[in-house]
Amino acid sequence: MRVVVCVKHVPDIQSERTFREDGLLRRGGDDDTLNELDEDALEAGLRLVEAHPPAHGEDPHDVVVLTVGPASAVEALRRGLAMGATTAVHVRDDAVAGSDAIATARVLGAAVATLHEEAPVDVVVAGMAALDGLTSLVPAALAAVLGWPQLTLADRVDVDPAARTVVVRRETSAATETLRAALPVVLSVTDQAFRARFPAFTGILAARKAPVRVLDLAALGVDPATVGLDGSTTRVLHTAPRPERPDRVVVTDDGSAAVALADYLAQKGFA
Ligand SMILES: Cc1cc2nc3c(=O)[nH]c(=O)nc-3n(C[C@H](O)[C@H](O)[C@H](O)COP(=O)(O)OP(=O)(O)OC[C@H]3O[C@@H](n4cnc5c(N)ncnc54)[C@H](O)[C@@H]3O)c2cc1C
């Protein structure tokens, strides 16, 4: 089985995130890290292959961790390798900077199609959202670019390699849905069911030295004019820090916090 897991390198959500003059998020800082929700995607991908050990004489499974991003994004791949991914692919090209979700999916689609030509890909797994852009658009757009079925926001995934099908469970506010599709497929998983494993120390050490395949747009046959700021249909025009909430109350715990909190709740009609 061959599984591709899409991961993004993002500014840590606890860190101060700032925007450049051109409206793009400042990236490459020391706080940048693997998108937390992609750890769940990695875990889901690893469990998929662990659930179906290769039969005698069959090729070993391949879990490919894939990212589109600047040089610093290699750290997200190394985290994926440390967790147990077997191959790392980095699409790195300055022309990609500023790509919106559709343009990003175009590049990811070209990368997956290239990998699929080399050796068939059965499942692509993505996280439910990247914690910087938060559009959740990429998985569906990627499926559209590839022309593959998509099953999004799954919290359970069962692949039947022999029947070449996948069945997932999706919890919505109205129902518990069971959905099936044929392979190859694009999935996104929620943060509910795939608690990410902690990489072993040996895994972290091995990941530091593991090879990373770097591809640019030319290698993928992607026209630079169709990605980046120029190739994107959306543009961040203006960003401004969110104003402080006028009714913000700061309680310093000098022993009176409980009383202050009770007063505040009473004031607000909660008590
Ligand atoms: C504040 C802000 C607002 C934005 N608003 C918009 C907008 O409204 N519309 C728009 O088109 N773009 C928007 N963008 C740009 C968008 O963030 C990027 O295009 C981004 O690459 C993809 O979208 P996302 O971050 O929302 O990813 P999502 O669609 O939320 O990501 C879902 C999953 O897709 C995979 N994935 C996403 N990006 C990558 C990547 N680079 N490499 C590998 N896997 C990846 C991951 O598995 C991730 O969990 C915004 C960016 C910022 C910073």
The ligand as a MOL file (V3000), in Angstrom:
LIG
                    3D

  0  0  0     0  0            999 V3000
M  V30 BEGIN CTAB
M  V30 COUNTS 53 58 0 0 0
M  V30 BEGIN ATOM
M  V30 1 C -4.7280 34.4160 7.4910 0
M  V30 2 C -4.8060 33.7240 6.1620 0
M  V30 3 C -5.9960 33.6780 5.4940 0
M  V30 4 C -6.0810 33.0240 4.2690 0
M  V30 5 N -7.2790 32.9840 3.6430 0
M  V30 6 C -7.3690 32.3390 2.4580 0
M  V30 7 C -8.6260 32.2660 1.7780 0
M  V30 8 O -9.6430 32.7680 2.2520 0
M  V30 9 N -8.6810 31.5890 0.5970 0
M  V30 10 C -7.5900 30.9970 0.0640 0
M  V30 11 O -7.6780 30.4040 -1.0040 0
M  V30 12 N -6.3770 31.0390 0.6910 0
M  V30 13 C -6.2670 31.6970 1.8680 0
M  V30 14 N -5.0680 31.7550 2.5020 0
M  V30 15 C -3.9080 31.1210 1.8640 0
M  V30 16 C -3.8590 29.6790 2.3110 0
M  V30 17 O -3.5640 29.6370 3.6640 0
M  V30 18 C -2.7510 28.9570 1.5910 0
M  V30 19 O -3.0380 28.8700 0.2990 0
M  V30 20 C -2.4960 27.5460 2.1120 0
M  V30 21 O -1.4020 27.0070 1.4670 0
M  V30 22 C -3.6320 26.5810 1.9520 0
M  V30 23 O -4.7020 26.8720 2.6830 0
M  V30 24 P -4.9050 26.6070 4.2450 0
M  V30 25 O -3.7270 27.0770 4.9680 0
M  V30 26 O -6.1840 27.1990 4.6230 0
M  V30 27 O -4.9700 25.0220 4.3240 0
M  V30 28 P -6.2570 24.0560 4.6990 0
M  V30 29 O -7.1010 23.8530 3.5140 0
M  V30 30 O -6.8990 24.5340 5.9630 0
M  V30 31 O -5.3550 22.7140 4.9910 0
M  V30 32 C -5.9740 21.5080 5.0990 0
M  V30 33 C -4.9290 20.4250 4.9440 0
M  V30 34 O -4.3330 20.5000 3.6390 0
M  V30 35 C -2.9440 20.1530 3.7100 0
M  V30 36 N -2.1340 21.3240 3.3000 0
M  V30 37 C -2.4690 22.6490 3.2980 0
M  V30 38 N -1.4300 23.4090 2.8510 0
M  V30 39 C -0.4140 22.5260 2.5750 0
M  V30 40 C 0.9200 22.6740 2.0980 0
M  V30 41 N 1.4250 23.8740 1.8000 0
M  V30 42 N 1.6810 21.5510 1.9310 0
M  V30 43 C 1.1740 20.3040 2.2270 0
M  V30 44 N -0.0880 20.1020 2.6990 0
M  V30 45 C -0.8590 21.1960 2.8640 0
M  V30 46 C -2.6640 19.7900 5.1790 0
M  V30 47 O -2.8720 18.4060 5.3570 0
M  V30 48 C -3.7440 20.5720 5.9170 0
M  V30 49 O -4.0940 19.9980 7.1670 0
M  V30 50 C -4.9390 32.3960 3.7270 0
M  V30 51 C -3.7320 32.4320 4.4080 0
M  V30 52 C -3.6580 33.0840 5.6200 0
M  V30 53 C -2.3730 33.0770 6.3480 0
M  V30 END ATOM
M  V30 BEGIN BOND
M  V30 1 1 1 2
M  V30 2 1 2 3
M  V30 3 2 2 52
M  V30 4 2 3 4
M  V30 5 1 4 5
M  V30 6 1 4 50
M  V30 7 2 5 6
M  V30 8 1 6 7
M  V30 9 1 6 13
M  V30 10 2 7 8
M  V30 11 1 7 9
M  V30 12 1 9 10
M  V30 13 2 10 11
M  V30 14 1 10 12
M  V30 15 2 12 13
M  V30 16 1 13 14
M  V30 17 1 14 15
M  V30 18 1 14 50
M  V30 19 1 15 16
M  V30 20 1 16 17
M  V30 21 1 16 18
M  V30 22 1 18 19
M  V30 23 1 18 20
M  V30 24 1 20 21
M  V30 25 1 20 22
M  V30 26 1 22 23
M  V30 27 1 23 24
M  V30 28 2 24 25
M  V30 29 1 24 26
M  V30 30 1 24 27
M  V30 31 1 27 28
M  V30 32 2 28 29
M  V30 33 1 28 30
M  V30 34 1 28 31
M  V30 35 1 31 32
M  V30 36 1 32 33
M  V30 37 1 33 34
M  V30 38 1 33 48
M  V30 39 1 34 35
M  V30 40 1 35 36
M  V30 41 1 35 46
M  V30 42 1 36 37
M  V30 43 1 36 45
M  V30 44 2 37 38
M  V30 45 1 38 39
M  V30 46 1 39 40
M  V30 47 2 39 45
M  V30 48 1 40 41
M  V30 49 2 40 42
M  V30 50 1 42 43
M  V30 51 2 43 44
M  V30 52 1 44 45
M  V30 53 1 46 47
M  V30 54 1 46 48
M  V30 55 1 48 49
M  V30 56 2 50 51
M  V30 57 1 51 52
M  V30 58 1 52 53
M  V30 END BOND
M  V30 END CTAB
M  END
